[in-house]
Amino acid sequence: MSKSRRHFVMRVLAGLAAVALAGCDAITNSSWGPKILRNGERANRGAQRSLTAKSALAQEFSEADLSPDFRSNGTSNPSDDDYQRLAKDQFRDWTLKVEGLVRTPTQVSLAQLRTMKARTQITRHDCVEGWSAIGKWTGAQLSEVLALAQPQPTARYVVFHCADAMDNDGNRYYESIDLDEAHHPQTILAYELNGEALPIKNGAPIRVRIERQLGYKMAKYIMRIELVADLKGIGGGNGGYWEDQGYEWYAGI
């Protein structure tokens, strides 16, 4: 990296730190704060991607590094009636819908996912709450699943719609990534954890693993994938359940 680019990146990161220290509530509730935070997030994303190749891999570990227990976080067993029915039958009737801006709307069963080319990776999960754990994940690469549905040229984002309700109004968890992240080799739809079928507490039947981002991006209990041109009409329009509460959409680590 050139000296001028390195200086620019350092200025961007210093600016983001100054924003964080200025007082989040006051900034968020102001008329100008959200715009600055969005611009700062875009700068942060741009800086990280300028430093890291699109195909660069997150660090992988050995089985000796596995955490003794991969804790559950957030929902540990969705109360949704349809989900509970599917769980009682070991998700044999579960299907993943892939729709939206695709040429061929597709449904894939868990058994079909297991016949697709699998990737296994041992990676560290970093939670925004401050804890981390290392797990061994096996699943189908998201890019292979998307290829079945053939995204249209206007598709820019992949949205994960989940079974877990997050409030008394029944609003369900959702998350999103762009197509670059969706085609990253470590972005998988994981159906196994540490060599066993993914436990319900960790997101069965599948959860997405997006290894270069923080844990809240890795949606659990996925029921449907939607490809969209923009995020305005999804949830609160910010790209994810926690993003609607003020979290950053791009959570790179």
Order of alpha helices (4+ residues) and beta strands (2+ residues): alpha-alpha-alpha-alpha-beta-beta-alpha-beta-beta-alpha-beta-beta-alpha-beta-beta-beta-beta
